Amino acid sequence: MNRLLVDSRFRPDPGLNFGRPELKSLTALWHEKRADCIAPDRADFDPLSLRDYLSRIIIYEVVGTPPQHRFRFRLYGTLVAEYSGRDVTGQMLDAVMSPEAYQDYCRILNGLIADPRPLRVTGTLYYLDRSFVHFECLSLPLTVGGGDRIGQIMDILYYPDEG
């Protein structure tokens, strides 16, 4: 089923006040791998090092050039798909969100491109045919192929009602 995200309440927290200790550990790993670059490269995070998080990862590919960035879902973890009721891998972000929700989240994604550093985001997602979903997320900007610009953004999501 393809559920449309009709509204959202994304709240960025640059102070990184994590509720989940795992997200704090991943932030430290991002800094460690960053070295002297603007951000770590996507290749620095192999599936083995992320095995405990794979089901909760979203990777957005940055498409286009400023100020016309768009975002494609490169990876949409199985737990994220379960909570959202859909798998949108390969789709464009603006195709699965209402214009309002898309603008709300694009402000955050474009901010990560302009100022590449880890960001905690919390919020609530509202779906057309489903109730709301709360989440806590760590967003990590990444270069691709050793470049000097952000080419992907990796989100790791946790849900407060997880069993």
CYANA upper distance limits for C-alpha pairs under 8 A (distance plus 0.5 A):
  1 MET  CA     85 GLY  CA      7.32
  1 MET  CA     86 ARG  CA      6.36
  2 ASN  CA     85 GLY  CA      7.97
  2 ASN  CA     86 ARG  CA      6.07
  2 ASN  CA     87 ASP  CA      8.27
  3 ARG  CA     84 SER  CA      8.05
  3 ARG  CA     85 GLY  CA      7.26
  3 ARG  CA     86 ARG  CA      6.96
  3 ARG  CA     96 VAL  CA      8.01
  3 ARG  CA    127 TYR  CA      7.00
  3 ARG  CA    128 LEU  CA      7.08
  3 ARG  CA    129 ASP  CA      7.40
  4 LEU  CA     96 VAL  CA      5.92
  4 LEU  CA     97 MET  CA      6.25
  4 LEU  CA     98 SER  CA      7.57
  4 LEU  CA    127 TYR  CA      6.31
  4 LEU  CA    128 LEU  CA      6.21
  4 LEU  CA    129 ASP  CA      8.50
  5 LEU  CA     96 VAL  CA      6.86
  5 LEU  CA     97 MET  CA      5.19
  5 LEU  CA     98 SER  CA      6.57
  5 LEU  CA    101 ALA  CA      7.73
  5 LEU  CA    125 LEU  CA      7.42
  5 LEU  CA    126 TYR  CA      6.43
  5 LEU  CA    127 TYR  CA      5.05
  5 LEU  CA    128 LEU  CA      6.85
  6 VAL  CA     97 MET  CA      6.65
  6 VAL  CA     98 SER  CA      5.45
  6 VAL  CA    100 GLU  CA      8.29
  6 VAL  CA    101 ALA  CA      7.05
  6 VAL  CA    126 TYR  CA      6.36
  6 VAL  CA    127 TYR  CA      5.94
  6 VAL  CA    128 LEU  CA      6.31
  7 ASP  CA     97 MET  CA      8.43
  7 ASP  CA     98 SER  CA      7.33
  7 ASP  CA    100 GLU  CA      7.32
  7 ASP  CA    101 ALA  CA      5.68
  7 ASP  CA    125 LEU  CA      6.81
  7 ASP  CA    126 TYR  CA      5.61
  7 ASP  CA    127 TYR  CA      7.57
  8 SER  CA    101 ALA  CA      5.92
  8 SER  CA    104 ASP  CA      8.06
  8 SER  CA    123 GLY  CA      7.64
  8 SER  CA    124 THR  CA      6.18
  8 SER  CA    125 LEU  CA      5.18
  8 SER  CA    126 TYR  CA      6.41
  9 ARG  CA    104 ASP  CA      8.42
  9 ARG  CA    123 GLY  CA      5.54
  9 ARG  CA    124 THR  CA      5.68
  9 ARG  CA    125 LEU  CA      7.16
 10 PHE  CA    104 ASP  CA      7.50
 10 PHE  CA    105 TYR  CA      7.28
 10 PHE  CA    121 VAL  CA      7.04
 10 PHE  CA    122 THR  CA      6.43
 10 PHE  CA    123 GLY  CA      5.00
 10 PHE  CA    124 THR  CA      7.24
 11 ARG  CA    121 VAL  CA      5.97
 11 ARG  CA    122 THR  CA      5.71
 11 ARG  CA    123 GLY  CA      6.19
 12 PRO  CA    108 ILE  CA      7.81
 12 PRO  CA    119 LEU  CA      7.38
 12 PRO  CA    120 ARG  CA      6.45
 12 PRO  CA    121 VAL  CA      4.92
 12 PRO  CA    122 THR  CA      7.07
 13 ASP  CA     17 ASN  CA      7.52
 13 ASP  CA    119 LEU  CA      6.87
 13 ASP  CA    120 ARG  CA      5.49
 13 ASP  CA    121 VAL  CA      6.22
 13 ASP  CA    122 THR  CA      8.13
 14 PRO  CA    118 PRO  CA      8.26
 14 PRO  CA    119 LEU  CA      5.86
 14 PRO  CA    120 ARG  CA      6.72
 15 GLY  CA    119 LEU  CA      8.47
 15 GLY  CA    120 ARG  CA      8.20
 16 LEU  CA     24 LYS  CA      8.46
 16 LEU  CA    119 LEU  CA      6.96
 16 LEU  CA    120 ARG  CA      5.77
 17 ASN  CA    120 ARG  CA      7.87
 18 PHE  CA     23 LEU  CA      7.19
 18 PHE  CA     24 LYS  CA      7.06
 18 PHE  CA    120 ARG  CA      7.63
 19 GLY  CA    136 GLU  CA      8.31
 20 ARG  CA     24 LYS  CA      7.65
 20 ARG  CA    158 TYR  CA      8.42
 21 PRO  CA     25 SER  CA      6.93
 22 GLU  CA     26 LEU  CA      6.77
 23 LEU  CA     27 THR  CA      6.68
 23 LEU  CA    137 CYS  CA      8.37
 23 LEU  CA    138 LEU  CA      6.74
 23 LEU  CA    156 ILE  CA      8.27
 24 LYS  CA     28 ALA  CA      6.95
 25 SER  CA     29 LEU  CA      6.82
 26 LEU  CA     30 TRP  CA      6.69
 27 THR  CA     31 HIS  CA      6.91
 27 THR  CA    118 PRO  CA      6.98
 27 THR  CA    138 LEU  CA      8.37
 27 THR  CA    140 LEU  CA      8.50
 28 ALA  CA     32 GLU  CA      6.66
 29 LEU  CA     33 LYS  CA      6.67
 30 TRP  CA     34 ARG  CA      6.52
 30 TRP  CA     39 ALA  CA      8.34
 30 TRP  CA     40 PRO  CA      7.10
 30 TRP  CA    118 PRO  CA      8.33
 30 TRP  CA    140 LEU  CA      7.99
 31 HIS  CA     35 ALA  CA      7.47
 31 HIS  CA     40 PRO  CA      8.35
 33 LYS  CA     40 PRO  CA      5.97
 33 LYS  CA     44 ASP  CA      7.32
 34 ARG  CA     38 ILE  CA      7.46
 34 ARG  CA     39 ALA  CA      5.46
 34 ARG  CA     40 PRO  CA      4.67
 34 ARG  CA     41 ASP  CA      8.21
 35 ALA  CA     39 ALA  CA      8.48
 35 ALA  CA     40 PRO  CA      7.99
 37 CYS  CA    148 ASP  CA      8.22
 38 ILE  CA    116 PRO  CA      7.22
 38 ILE  CA    148 ASP  CA      7.41
 38 ILE  CA    149 ARG  CA      8.16
 39 ALA  CA    116 PRO  CA      7.05
 39 ALA  CA    117 ARG  CA      7.88
 39 ALA  CA    141 PRO  CA      7.02
 39 ALA  CA    142 LEU  CA      5.95
 39 ALA  CA    143 THR  CA      6.68
 39 ALA  CA    150 ILE  CA      8.07
 40 PRO  CA     44 ASP  CA      6.95
 40 PRO  CA    141 PRO  CA      8.35
 40 PRO  CA    142 LEU  CA      5.95
 40 PRO  CA    143 THR  CA      6.69
 41 ASP  CA     45 PHE  CA      8.09
 41 ASP  CA    142 LEU  CA      5.73
 41 ASP  CA    143 THR  CA      5.01
 41 ASP  CA    144 VAL  CA      5.92
 41 ASP  CA    145 GLY  CA      7.24
 41 ASP  CA    146 GLY  CA      6.40
 41 ASP  CA    147 GLY  CA      8.40
 42 ARG  CA     46 ASP  CA      8.40
 42 ARG  CA    142 LEU  CA      6.07
 42 ARG  CA    143 THR  CA      6.55
 42 ARG  CA    144 VAL  CA      6.04
 42 ARG  CA    145 GLY  CA      8.04
 42 ARG  CA    152 GLN  CA      7.91
 43 ALA  CA    144 VAL  CA      7.88
 43 ALA  CA    145 GLY  CA      7.96
 45 PHE  CA     49 SER  CA      6.82
 45 PHE  CA     50 LEU  CA      7.27
 46 ASP  CA     50 LEU  CA      6.98
 47 PRO  CA     51 ARG  CA      6.07
 47 PRO  CA     54 LEU  CA      7.84
 50 LEU  CA     54 LEU  CA      6.50
 53 TYR  CA     57 ILE  CA      6.89
 53 TYR  CA    156 ILE  CA      7.61
 54 LEU  CA     77 GLY  CA      6.66
 55 SER  CA     76 TYR  CA      8.49
 55 SER  CA     77 GLY  CA      4.75
 55 SER  CA     78 THR  CA      5.28
 55 SER  CA     79 LEU  CA      5.50
 55 SER  CA     80 VAL  CA      7.41
 56 ARG  CA     76 TYR  CA      8.30
 56 ARG  CA     77 GLY  CA      5.52
 56 ARG  CA     78 THR  CA      7.29
 56 ARG  CA     79 LEU  CA      5.88
 56 ARG  CA     80 VAL  CA      6.03
 56 ARG  CA    156 ILE  CA      6.09
 56 ARG  CA    157 LEU  CA      5.88
 56 ARG  CA    158 TYR  CA      7.59
 57 ILE  CA     75 LEU  CA      7.63
 57 ILE  CA     76 TYR  CA      6.77
 57 ILE  CA     77 GLY  CA      5.54
 57 ILE  CA     80 VAL  CA      7.86
 57 ILE  CA    154 MET  CA      7.31
 57 ILE  CA    155 ASP  CA      6.06
 57 ILE  CA    156 ILE  CA      5.14
 57 ILE  CA    157 LEU  CA      7.00
 58 ILE  CA     73 PHE  CA      7.62
 58 ILE  CA     74 ARG  CA      7.98
 58 ILE  CA     75 LEU  CA      5.78
 58 ILE  CA     76 TYR  CA      5.18
 58 ILE  CA     77 GLY  CA      6.52
 58 ILE  CA     80 VAL  CA      8.28
 58 ILE  CA    154 MET  CA      6.26
 58 ILE  CA    155 ASP  CA      5.54
 58 ILE  CA    156 ILE  CA      7.04
 59 ILE  CA     73 PHE  CA      6.49
 59 ILE  CA     74 ARG  CA      5.80
 59 ILE  CA     75 LEU  CA      5.45
 59 ILE  CA     76 TYR  CA      7.28
 59 ILE  CA    152 GLN  CA      7.12
 59 ILE  CA    153 ILE  CA      6.16
 59 ILE  CA    154 MET  CA      4.94
 59 ILE  CA    155 ASP  CA      6.77
 60 TYR  CA     71 PHE  CA      6.32
 60 TYR  CA     72 ARG  CA      5.92
 60 TYR  CA     73 PHE  CA      5.25
 60 TYR  CA     74 ARG  CA      6.10
 60 TYR  CA     75 LEU  CA      7.73
 60 TYR  CA    152 GLN  CA      5.92
 60 TYR  CA    153 ILE  CA      5.66
 60 TYR  CA    154 MET  CA      6.90
 61 GLU  CA     71 PHE  CA      6.00
 61 GLU  CA     72 ARG  CA      5.56
 61 GLU  CA     73 PHE  CA      6.82
 61 GLU  CA     74 ARG  CA      6.51
 61 GLU  CA    151 GLY  CA      6.60
 61 GLU  CA    152 GLN  CA      5.05
 61 GLU  CA    153 ILE  CA      7.23
 62 VAL  CA     69 HIS  CA      6.97
 62 VAL  CA     70 ARG  CA      6.62
 62 VAL  CA     71 PHE  CA      5.48
 62 VAL  CA     72 ARG  CA      7.28
 62 VAL  CA    150 ILE  CA      8.04
 62 VAL  CA    151 GLY  CA      5.65
 62 VAL  CA    152 GLN  CA      6.04
 62 VAL  CA    153 ILE  CA      8.17
 63 VAL  CA     69 HIS  CA      6.13
 63 VAL  CA     70 ARG  CA      5.52
 63 VAL  CA     71 PHE  CA      6.11
 63 VAL  CA     72 ARG  CA      7.52
 63 VAL  CA    151 GLY  CA      8.43
 64 GLY  CA     68 GLN  CA      6.59
 64 GLY  CA     69 HIS  CA      5.43
 64 GLY  CA     70 ARG  CA      6.77
 65 THR  CA     69 HIS  CA      5.93
 69 HIS  CA    110 ASN  CA      8.16
 70 ARG  CA     92 MET  CA      7.93
 70 ARG  CA     93 LEU  CA      7.94
 70 ARG  CA     94 ASP  CA      8.24
 71 PHE  CA     92 MET  CA      6.30
 71 PHE  CA     93 LEU  CA      6.04
 71 PHE  CA     94 ASP  CA      8.19
 72 ARG  CA     89 THR  CA      8.48
 72 ARG  CA     90 GLY  CA      6.70
 72 ARG  CA     91 GLN  CA      6.15
 72 ARG  CA     92 MET  CA      4.77
 72 ARG  CA     93 LEU  CA      6.23
 73 PHE  CA     88 VAL  CA      7.14
 73 PHE  CA     89 THR  CA      5.55
 73 PHE  CA     90 GLY  CA      5.67
 73 PHE  CA     91 GLN  CA      6.16
 73 PHE  CA     92 MET  CA      6.74
 73 PHE  CA     93 LEU  CA      7.23
 74 ARG  CA     89 THR  CA      6.22
 74 ARG  CA     90 GLY  CA      6.16
 75 LEU  CA     89 THR  CA      5.96
 75 LEU  CA     90 GLY  CA      8.07
 76 TYR  CA     80 VAL  CA      7.10
 76 TYR  CA     81 ALA  CA      7.15
 76 TYR  CA     87 ASP  CA      6.96
 76 TYR  CA     88 VAL  CA      7.08
 76 TYR  CA     89 THR  CA      5.92
 77 GLY  CA     81 ALA  CA      6.69
 78 THR  CA     82 GLU  CA      6.62
 78 THR  CA     87 ASP  CA      8.33
 79 LEU  CA     83 TYR  CA      6.77
 80 VAL  CA     84 SER  CA      6.59
 80 VAL  CA    157 LEU  CA      8.00
 81 ALA  CA     85 GLY  CA      6.01
 81 ALA  CA     86 ARG  CA      5.45
 81 ALA  CA     87 ASP  CA      5.57
 81 ALA  CA     88 VAL  CA      8.38
 82 GLU  CA     86 ARG  CA      7.31
 83 TYR  CA    133 VAL  CA      7.89
 84 SER  CA    133 VAL  CA      8.35
 88 VAL  CA     96 VAL  CA      8.28
 91 GLN  CA     95 ALA  CA      7.42
 91 GLN  CA     96 VAL  CA      8.24
 92 MET  CA     96 VAL  CA      7.68
 93 LEU  CA     97 MET  CA      7.05
 93 LEU  CA    102 TYR  CA      7.70
 94 ASP  CA     98 SER  CA      7.84
 94 ASP  CA     99 PRO  CA      7.66
 94 ASP  CA    102 TYR  CA      6.40
 97 MET  CA    101 ALA  CA      6.37
 97 MET  CA    102 TYR  CA      6.02
 98 SER  CA    102 TYR  CA      6.51
 99 PRO  CA    103 GLN  CA      6.62
100 GLU  CA    104 ASP  CA      6.71
101 ALA  CA    105 TYR  CA      6.74
102 TYR  CA    106 CYS  CA      6.39
103 GLN  CA    107 ARG  CA      6.80
104 ASP  CA    108 ILE  CA      7.75
105 TYR  CA    109 LEU  CA      6.91
106 CYS  CA    110 ASN  CA      6.27
107 ARG  CA    111 GLY  CA      6.49
108 ILE  CA    112 LEU  CA      6.86
109 LEU  CA    113 ILE  CA      7.05
109 LEU  CA    153 ILE  CA      8.12
110 ASN  CA    114 ALA  CA      6.77
111 GLY  CA    115 ASP  CA      6.39
111 GLY  CA    116 PRO  CA      8.26
112 LEU  CA    116 PRO  CA      5.36
112 LEU  CA    117 ARG  CA      7.10
112 LEU  CA    118 PRO  CA      8.43
112 LEU  CA    119 LEU  CA      8.33
112 LEU  CA    140 LEU  CA      8.38
112 LEU  CA    141 PRO  CA      6.67
112 LEU  CA    153 ILE  CA      8.48
113 ILE  CA    141 PRO  CA      7.37
113 ILE  CA    149 ARG  CA      8.31
113 ILE  CA    150 ILE  CA      6.20
116 PRO  CA    140 LEU  CA      8.35
116 PRO  CA    141 PRO  CA      6.17
116 PRO  CA    150 ILE  CA      8.02
117 ARG  CA    140 LEU  CA      7.19
117 ARG  CA    141 PRO  CA      7.02
118 PRO  CA    138 LEU  CA      7.36
118 PRO  CA    139 SER  CA      6.24
118 PRO  CA    140 LEU  CA      5.43
118 PRO  CA    141 PRO  CA      7.44
119 LEU  CA    138 LEU  CA      6.28
119 LEU  CA    139 SER  CA      5.68
119 LEU  CA    140 LEU  CA      7.29
120 ARG  CA    136 GLU  CA      7.81
120 ARG  CA    137 CYS  CA      6.17
120 ARG  CA    138 LEU  CA      5.18
120 ARG  CA    139 SER  CA      6.79
121 VAL  CA    136 GLU  CA      6.50
121 VAL  CA    137 CYS  CA      5.56
121 VAL  CA    138 LEU  CA      6.79
121 VAL  CA    139 SER  CA      7.75
122 THR  CA    134 HIS  CA      8.10
122 THR  CA    135 PHE  CA      6.14
122 THR  CA    136 GLU  CA      4.96
122 THR  CA    137 CYS  CA      6.52
123 GLY  CA    134 HIS  CA      6.25
123 GLY  CA    135 PHE  CA      6.15
123 GLY  CA    136 GLU  CA      7.34
124 THR  CA    132 PHE  CA      6.83
124 THR  CA    133 VAL  CA      5.93
124 THR  CA    134 HIS  CA      4.90
124 THR  CA    135 PHE  CA      6.91
125 LEU  CA    132 PHE  CA      5.83
125 LEU  CA    133 VAL  CA      5.60
125 LEU  CA    134 HIS  CA      6.97
126 TYR  CA    130 ARG  CA      7.71
126 TYR  CA    131 SER  CA      6.68
126 TYR  CA    132 PHE  CA      4.94
126 TYR  CA    133 VAL  CA      7.13
127 TYR  CA    131 SER  CA      6.77
127 TYR  CA    132 PHE  CA      6.98
133 VAL  CA    159 TYR  CA      8.35
134 HIS  CA    159 TYR  CA      6.63
134 HIS  CA    160 PRO  CA      7.34
135 PHE  CA    157 LEU  CA      7.00
135 PHE  CA    158 TYR  CA      6.14
135 PHE  CA    159 TYR  CA      5.09
135 PHE  CA    160 PRO  CA      7.04
136 GLU  CA    157 LEU  CA      6.25
136 GLU  CA    158 TYR  CA      5.73
136 GLU  CA    159 TYR  CA      6.84
136 GLU  CA    160 PRO  CA      8.27
137 CYS  CA    155 ASP  CA      6.78
137 CYS  CA    156 ILE  CA      5.95
137 CYS  CA    157 LEU  CA      4.89
137 CYS  CA    158 TYR  CA      6.77
138 LEU  CA    155 ASP  CA      6.00
138 LEU  CA    156 ILE  CA      5.80
138 LEU  CA    157 LEU  CA      7.21
139 SER  CA    153 ILE  CA      7.12
139 SER  CA    154 MET  CA      6.17
139 SER  CA    155 ASP  CA      4.94
139 SER  CA    156 ILE  CA      7.21
140 LEU  CA    153 ILE  CA      6.04
140 LEU  CA    154 MET  CA      5.59
140 LEU  CA    155 ASP  CA      6.82
141 PRO  CA    150 ILE  CA      6.72
141 PRO  CA    151 GLY  CA      8.34
141 PRO  CA    152 GLN  CA      6.67
141 PRO  CA    153 ILE  CA      4.93
141 PRO  CA    154 MET  CA      6.90
142 LEU  CA    150 ILE  CA      5.88
142 LEU  CA    151 GLY  CA      6.68
142 LEU  CA    152 GLN  CA      5.71
142 LEU  CA    153 ILE  CA      6.23
142 LEU  CA    154 MET  CA      7.85
143 THR  CA    147 GLY  CA      6.21
143 THR  CA    148 ASP  CA      7.12
143 THR  CA    149 ARG  CA      6.24
143 THR  CA    150 ILE  CA      5.01
143 THR  CA    151 GLY  CA      5.52
143 THR  CA    152 GLN  CA      6.86
144 VAL  CA    149 ARG  CA      8.42
144 VAL  CA    150 ILE  CA      7.65
144 VAL  CA    151 GLY  CA      5.93
144 VAL  CA    152 GLN  CA      7.44
158 TYR  CA    162 GLU  CA      8.29
